[in-house]
Amino acid sequence: MMMTTTVLTNVDYEVLGLVMGSKVRAVHVGRDIMAALRNLVGGEVKEYSELMRRVRQAALEEMIEEAKKLGANGIMGIQFSSAQIAGGMAEIIAYGTAVKI
């Protein structure tokens, strides 16, 4: 069970600790050039949208695996943070509180 809420009412649960997943991905040089050209004319930059979707999913999966290692069957208060590392590279961090319900 994954949720963004930070409080469960009428449910007993044990807090196991903070869990997180972090991934850094880079866009292929050809895609980076296409994204730069698309930026000039406006509209969605599909190369970066796809990159961010994939890296978010990978960070989420890493966080889930960390929670499982703690014996958790849920994660509360899930949040994502992102940062640009360099041109065409992005880091996504997924984090939350591992719980056992």
Protein Blocks (a to p, Z undefined) as FASTA:
>chain_A
ZZfbfbdehiacddfbjcdddddddddfklmmmmmmmmmngpjdfklmmmmmmmmmmmmm
mmmmmmmmnopabdehiacddddfbghiacdddddddddZZ
